[in-house]
Amino acid sequence: MSSDTDRIEKTVLLRAPRERVWRAISDAGEFGKWFGVEFDGSFVTNTRVTGRRVGTIVDPEVAKRQRANAGKTMEFFVDRIEPMERFSFRWHPYALDPAIDYSKEPTTLVVFQLEDAPGGTRLTVTESGFDQIPLQRRAEAFARNTEGWTVQTGLVEKYLAREA
């Protein structure tokens, strides 16, 4: 059983059809627009995809805060793609310090789970595996990503609302 410092879970009701939410989370181009990353390829199961942080297109205030990390690279290892249900990837959480070789560290697992809900689609984002992150980084990575997923679920909501 995981501890309360090992797992982050955020849920949001999105006022959009499931098919539309699925595209927003599983298409690398769309994901990047709200998340704030320009990826160099598509999301494909069991592959690595890299990207550059560019800032979200849906919220100018968040984009302004994201500028501090503009141009920094990030890497996802796409774990699973179960159309219309679940998308998951592994990454190195809060991996922003160029002096650290994150490739030597364990990754966390991020899962986007979709469910039908009255008025739209329920999206639950779960990130787990923080207890395996090196102790000197663990608390900050957990705190930053807890805040980050709150912001990101808001961004996907704003992204989808732009089309409503």
C-alpha positions as CSV (number, residue, x, y, z in Angstrom):
1,M,0.0,0.0,0.0
2,S,1.4,3.4,-0.9
3,S,1.9,6.2,1.6
4,D,0.2,9.6,1.5
5,T,3.4,11.0,0.1
6,D,3.7,8.5,-2.8
7,R,0.6,9.5,-4.8
8,I,-1.1,12.6,-6.1
9,E,-4.7,12.4,-7.4
10,K,-6.7,15.2,-9.0
11,T,-10.1,14.9,-10.5
12,V,-12.0,17.5,-12.7
13,L,-15.3,17.4,-14.4
14,L,-14.8,18.5,-18.0
15,R,-17.8,19.9,-19.9
16,A,-16.9,18.1,-23.1
17,P,-17.7,14.8,-24.7
18,R,-15.4,11.9,-23.8
19,E,-14.1,11.7,-27.4
20,R,-13.0,15.3,-27.3
21,V,-11.3,14.9,-23.9
22,W,-9.5,11.8,-25.2
23,R,-8.0,13.8,-28.0
24,A,-6.9,16.6,-25.7
25,I,-5.0,14.1,-23.5
26,S,-3.7,11.5,-26.0
27,D,-2.7,13.6,-29.0
28,A,0.8,15.0,-28.3
29,G,0.1,18.3,-30.2
30,E,-3.1,19.0,-28.3
31,F,-1.6,17.9,-25.0
32,G,1.3,20.2,-25.5
33,K,-1.0,23.2,-26.2
34,W,-2.6,23.2,-22.7
35,F,0.3,21.6,-20.9
36,G,2.9,23.9,-22.3
37,V,5.3,21.6,-24.2
38,E,6.2,21.3,-27.8
39,F,6.8,17.5,-28.4
40,D,9.0,16.1,-31.2
41,G,6.7,13.3,-32.0
42,S,3.5,11.5,-31.3
43,F,2.4,9.5,-28.2
44,V,3.0,5.8,-29.0
45,T,2.9,3.0,-26.5
46,N,6.3,1.8,-25.3
47,T,8.2,4.8,-26.9
48,R,10.0,7.8,-25.5
49,V,9.0,11.2,-26.7
50,T,10.8,14.4,-25.8
51,G,9.7,18.0,-25.9
52,R,10.6,21.6,-25.0
53,R,8.8,23.6,-22.5
54,V,7.1,26.5,-24.3
55,G,4.3,27.6,-22.1
56,T,0.5,27.0,-22.3
57,I,-1.6,28.7,-24.9
58,V,-4.8,28.8,-22.7
59,D,-3.8,31.0,-19.7
60,P,-1.5,34.0,-20.0
61,E,-0.8,34.1,-16.2
62,V,0.3,30.5,-16.1
63,A,2.3,30.9,-19.3
64,K,4.1,33.8,-17.7
65,R,5.0,31.6,-14.7
66,Q,6.1,28.8,-17.1
67,R,8.6,31.1,-18.9
68,A,11.2,30.5,-16.2
69,N,11.5,27.0,-17.6
70,A,11.1,27.8,-21.3
71,G,13.3,25.8,-23.6
72,K,14.1,23.1,-21.0
73,T,13.6,19.6,-22.3
74,M,11.3,17.0,-20.8
75,E,10.9,13.3,-21.7
76,F,7.9,11.0,-21.4
77,F,8.0,7.3,-21.8
78,V,4.5,6.4,-23.0
79,D,3.3,3.5,-20.9
80,R,-0.2,2.7,-22.0
81,I,-2.8,4.0,-24.5
82,E,-6.2,2.5,-24.0
83,P,-8.4,4.5,-26.3
84,M,-11.2,6.5,-24.7
85,E,-10.2,5.1,-21.2
86,R,-6.7,5.6,-20.1
87,F,-3.4,7.2,-21.1
88,S,-0.3,6.9,-19.0
89,F,3.4,7.8,-19.1
90,R,6.4,7.7,-16.9
91,W,8.7,10.7,-16.3
92,H,11.1,12.2,-13.9
93,P,9.1,14.5,-11.7
94,Y,10.1,18.1,-11.3
95,A,13.3,17.4,-13.4
96,L,14.4,21.0,-14.0
97,D,17.9,21.3,-12.6
98,P,20.5,20.9,-15.5
99,A,23.1,19.9,-12.9
100,I,21.2,16.7,-12.0
101,D,21.4,13.5,-14.1
102,Y,17.8,12.4,-13.7
103,S,18.3,9.3,-15.9
104,K,19.8,7.5,-12.8
105,E,16.6,8.0,-10.8
106,P,13.3,6.0,-10.8
107,T,10.4,7.6,-12.7
108,T,6.8,8.2,-11.5
109,L,3.8,7.0,-13.3
110,V,1.2,9.5,-14.5
111,V,-2.2,8.1,-15.4
112,F,-5.1,10.0,-17.1
113,Q,-8.3,8.1,-16.5
114,L,-11.6,9.0,-18.3
115,E,-15.2,8.3,-17.0
116,D,-18.5,9.4,-18.3
117,A,-20.2,11.8,-15.9
118,P,-23.4,13.8,-15.9
119,G,-22.7,16.9,-17.9
120,G,-19.4,15.8,-19.4
121,T,-16.4,13.6,-18.7
122,R,-14.6,13.1,-15.4
123,L,-10.8,13.1,-15.8
124,T,-8.7,11.8,-12.9
125,V,-5.0,12.4,-13.1
126,T,-2.9,10.2,-10.8
127,E,0.9,10.4,-10.3
128,S,2.5,7.7,-8.2
129,G,5.9,6.5,-7.2
130,F,7.3,9.4,-5.3
131,D,8.5,7.2,-2.4
132,Q,11.1,5.9,-4.8
133,I,12.5,9.3,-5.7
134,P,15.8,10.1,-4.0
135,L,15.2,11.5,-0.5
136,Q,16.9,14.9,-1.2
137,R,14.4,15.6,-4.0
138,R,11.3,13.7,-2.9
139,A,9.5,16.3,-0.8
140,E,10.0,19.2,-3.3
141,A,9.0,17.1,-6.3
142,F,5.9,15.9,-4.5
143,A,4.9,19.4,-3.5
144,R,5.7,21.0,-6.8
145,N,3.8,18.3,-8.8
146,T,0.8,18.5,-6.4
147,E,0.5,22.1,-7.2
148,G,1.3,21.4,-10.9
149,W,-1.5,18.9,-11.4
150,T,-3.9,21.4,-9.8
151,V,-2.8,23.9,-12.4
152,Q,-2.7,21.4,-15.3
153,T,-6.2,20.1,-14.7
154,G,-7.4,23.7,-14.7
155,L,-5.6,24.2,-18.0
156,V,-7.1,21.2,-19.8
157,E,-10.5,22.5,-18.6
158,K,-9.8,25.9,-20.0
159,Y,-8.5,24.4,-23.3
160,L,-11.7,22.4,-23.8
161,A,-13.9,25.3,-22.8
162,R,-12.4,27.4,-25.6
163,E,-14.3,25.2,-28.1
164,A,-17.6,25.2,-26.2
